[in-house]
Amino acid sequence: MRRLILFVATALLTAGTLAAAAADPSANAQPIRTAPAAGSDLPDLGSPAETILSKADEYRLGAMVAHELRQQNGLLEDPEVIEYINNIGERLASQSAMGGGDFHYFVVKDTSINAFAVSGGYVFINAGLILATSTESELAGVMAHETAHITQHHIARMLADQSKQSLPTIAALIGAILLGAIGGGQAAEGAIAATQGMAVQHQINFTRDNEWEADRVGIGYLAGAGFDPYGMGSMFETMARHQGLAATYIPAMLIDHPMDSDRVAEQHARAAQFPPVKAHDSESYVLIRERVRVLTATGDTDMAAQYAQKIAHGSDNLGNRYGYALALMNSNRAEEAVKILGPLVQQHEGLTLLYSALATWRLCRLARYSRTSSRRAW
């Protein structure tokens, strides 16, 4: 639902441009033709909706959403996390005709399991989704799905579809947009349903079609980038479990992101069409997942104690040790963290994340030494 909210928000922010485009599509840029993904059975037919927004317009809309999230301190601005997520995204996007250079991937400081794509190559992954993954291919599967929303120009197609409805219908959704930005998806769904039931049902149907198309195209990107194509269906199963009974009593036609058995089964069947892939999780994935866990933990959570308990109960692995070290550093127990990081660096010499953690510790020590020296001199 968040993707729908962001779509309507950008539509309202560019009402004048869209009105002109709907009246005279030729006034905008030429249609953007995107080749189908590797392994996709979708023909490259193009779409009149691609004339609604020029490439520059798409970029501006995506940039506005990113700017707004940054202004609200909603993005996880961590260099290591950003670099890792964008490396994965570039591998996926490079499988498309658009290439990987025009895509931007962000992590949102939200513990819910969700992700959304905006026009202009902007993809946002919730921290909660990263933490819910159990393999790198599951994470890449969701990112491939969201990347496909962009390469298939779903925002432009939704705008073209929305232009067929009345302006009052669009205006009636403003309250839902604001509510969705502040209160979350379920509240937004309720508000939208209360204002314009018929129009919303039409939009949900359109969004669901886009979801299935992004599945089919995205899995081609996933396999082409060297990830396990079964990762997408596996992550859908995880999301379905988390959705649980909350969605049991909601009619399927009212769910814009249906995580049902049919969708999971189709992805597994499609994955079986690709050659077997021996995809192994990178060590960076294991570290980044724990880094996100520590950086997004609430202040009242004793992460160091949690990691210590995991290690004591048999989960003594690279990820938990790294997370333990980060949690200790955040708790001003850097000397203890170094005792963990030192051996890890020797065992995994190629992992820059471990070196950067040690570098952070040394910078902190240097800063404390400088402050102490200044006070003595004074």
N, C-alpha and C positions, 0 to 999 in steps of 0.2 A: 504493500500500500504506500510505502514511503516513496517509491518511484513515481506513483501516480500523483502524490502530493507535490513532489518537486516538478513534475511535468506541468501541472496546472499553475504552479507558482511562476515558472518561467514563461508560460503562456500569457499570464496576466501582466507580467513585467514588460512584455513586448507586444501588447495588444495592437498598437498602431502598426507595427511592422507586419504582424500577422494578417491584419485586416487588408492591408495593401497586397500582401502575397496571395491571399485567398481570392482577391478580385482579379489580380493579374499575375499569375505565377511566372510569366516570362520576364517579369521585371527583376527577378532574382537570378542567382547564378545558375549555370547549366546543371542538369541532374548529375549527381554523383553516382557512378556505377561501381558497385562492389562485387567482386568475384565471390562465388560461393566458397565455403571453407573446404579444406581437404577432407574427403570422406563424406561430404554433405551431398544429399540428393536433391537439393534445392536448385532450380535453374536460376540463372542470373537474368532476371527479366526487368530489373530496374523498377522504379516506382515514381509516379507523378508527384508523390509527397516529397520526394527529394528536392523538388524545386521550391518548397516552402521556405527553407532556410539555406542560406549560403554557408560555405565552410566557415567564414568569419563570424557569421551570426551564431552558428553552433558553438564555436569556441567561446564567444562572449557569454552565452548563456551558461555554459559549464563553468567558466571562470567566476561568474557571479555567485553560483552556488558554493564553490570552494571558498570564495572570499567571505561569504556570509558565515559559513561554518568556522572559518578561522577567526572571524571577529567575535564569535560566540564561544571561543576557546573549545570548539568541538573536535578539533583534529589532534591526533597524536603526533606532535612535531618532534620526532626522534630520528636523528640522521640514519642510524643503523636500520631501524624498522622501515623507514621510507626507501632506503636504497634496496633493501631486500625485496620489498613488495613490488617496486618498479622493475627490478630485474626479472622477476617472475612474469609480470605483466608484459614486458617487452618481448619475452620469448613467445608469449601467446599471441600478442597483436601482430608480431612479425609473420605469422601464418596467414594473415588476411591481406587483401589487396591494398589496404590502407597503410600497412607496415607499422612498426612499433614506435616510430619517432614522434607521432602526434598524440600519444596516449599519456595520461597522468593518473597515477594510482595513489589513493590516500587511505589512511586508517582513521576511522572515527572512534572517538572515546565513548563508545556505547557498548554495554555488555549484552545487548540483545543479539540474537543470531540473525544477521541480516546483511544485505549488501545492495547497492543501487548504482545505476549508471545514469549519467547525464550527457547531453550532447557535447560535442567538441572533444571527445576522448577522455572525459573525466569519469573515473570509476572510484567508488567509495566502499571500503570494506570495514564492517564493524569489528571492533576488537573482540566482541563476544563470538563472532563467527570464527576468527582465527583460533581462539581458545577451544572451540568445539570440534575442530578438525583433529583427526588422529594420524593423518598422513599428509605429505606435501601435495600429493595428487588431488586430495579432497579440496584443499585450499585453492589449488590451481583450477580445479573444476568449476568452482563458483566464480573465480575471476574470469575464466573463459566464457562462461555464460553471460556475465555482465559485459565483457568485451564485445560479444556478439550483438548485444542490444545496440551498441554504438555503430558497429559496422553495417548493421541492417537498417540503420537510421530510424529506429523505432520512435524516437522523440518527434522527428519531422512527420512521420506517418500518423502519430497520435494527434499532432497539431492539425494536420489536414483533416482527420476524422472529426476533431472537435469543432473545426470551423463550420461543419454542417449543422451544428446545434446553435441554439439562440444565444445571444450575448447574455441575457439574464440567467441562463443556465450556468454559464461560466462564472458570472459574478456571484451566484449563490454558493459557489464552492470556496469563496475566500475564507469564510470562517473555519472551514475544515482544514485549509492550508495552515492557518495560524495555529489551530489546535494540534495538528499533526506535528508541527515544528516544536511545540512546547510539550504536549502531553503524550505523544506516541501514537502508534498505528491504530490500536483498537478504538481509542477515543476519536481519531479522525474518521474511521470507518462509520462509527455511530453518527457523527455529525453529518457526514456526506449523505448517509442513508436517510437522515431526518429531513434534509433540505431538498434533495432532488433524487428520489429513488429510481425513477425510470432512467434518467440520464446517467446516473451512476452505474446502473446495471449494464447499460450499453458500454460504458467505459471499462468496466470490469471485464466484460466479454472480450473487448478489444485487447486489453492488457493480457488476458490469459492466452490469447492467440500468439501474442508476442513472446510470452514466456516459453511456449512450446517451440517456437521458431528459434529462439536463443539457445534452447537445449540442443537442437539438431545441428545448428551451425557451430556452437561453442565446443561441442565434443570433437569436432574436426580440428579446431585450434589446439585442444588439449592433447590429442594424440600426435598431431604434427609437431608439437613442441617437445615431444619425448616423455610426456607424463603418462601415467596409467589411465586409459580412457574410462576404466571402471570407477575412477575417483569421483566423477560427477554423480553417478547414481548412488555411490556409497554415501556421499555427503547429503544427498536428498533423503536417504534413509535416516541419517542422523537428525536432519531438520524435522522429519516427520515424527520421530520419537519425541523430540522436544515440543513439537506442536501438540502431540498427545491428545488427551480428551478435550482440550480447549476448543478444538475444531470439530469434534465429533458431532455436535448438535447444530453446526452451522451448515446450511445447504451448500453443496459444492459450487453452485452457480454464483454464490456470494463471496467466494474466496478468490482473490486475485492471484495468489501464488499457491495453487493447489499442490500439496505434497502427498499425493495419493499413490496407491500401489501401481496404477496404470502408468503414471509418469516415471516412477522408479524402474518398472519393468521395461519400458521403452528404452530408457538409457542403458540398461544392462544389455538389452538385445542389440542396440546400436554399437555398444562397446565391443561386442563379440565380433563385429564385422571388421575390426581393425586387427592388424598383426599383433601377436602377443608382445607386450612391452615389459622388460624387467626394470621397472622404475624403482629407484631406491631414494629414500628421503635424504636430502642433503643435511649435513650436520648444522648448517646455518638455519634450516627450518626449525630444528629442535630448539636451538638457542633463541631464535626470534620469538617463537611461541611463548617461551618462559619469560622473555624480556617484556613482551606485551602484558603478560599476566602480572608482573611486578609493577610495571609503570601505570597500569590502570586499576590497581588495587585501592580500595578505600582506606582512608587514614586509620580507621578503627580495626583493620585486619593486620594481625601479626604474621606477615608473610614468612619471616625468618623461622618462626616456630613451626609453621605449616611445612616448610621444606625440610626442616630438621626431622620432623615426624615422618615424612615420606621416606627419607633416606634411612632412618632407623628401622622402618618396617619393610625394607627390602628393595625399595625403588631408588637404588644408588646408581644413577645414570648421569650421563653428561648434562642433559637438560636440567635435571633437578639440582645438580651441584652448581651449575651456572646460575640458576634462579636463586639458589640459596646465597651465593656470593653477592648478587645484586641486592637482595633483600637485606643482607647484613650491611652493605654500604649505605643503603637508604636509612638504616637504623643507626648510623654513625658508629658502626662496628667494622670499620674498614680494615683494621689489622687482622681481624678474623677472616675477612673476605679474601685477603691476599694469600692466606694459608691454603685456601681452596683453589684460587685461580692459578697460583704458581705451578702446582703439579699438572693442572689441566693444560696449561700452555705447553709444557714439555711433552705431553701426550698427544696434543693436537696442534702441531706447529703451524699448520696452514690456516687456522681459524682466526681471522682478524678480529672477530667480536671479542675473543678472549684477551687479545692484546689491547684493544681499546678500553676494556674494563680495567686492566692494570694501569693504562695510561691515565684514566680518570682518577684512580687512586693516587698516582704520583702527583698529578696536578693539584689534588686536594691537599696533599702533604706539603707541596711547595707553597700553596696559598697560605696554609696555617703557619709555615715557617716564616714567610714574609711578614705576616701580621705580627707574629711574636717578635721578630727582629725590629720592626717599626716601633713597637711599644717600648722595647728596651732602649732603642736609640732616643726615643722621646724622653 
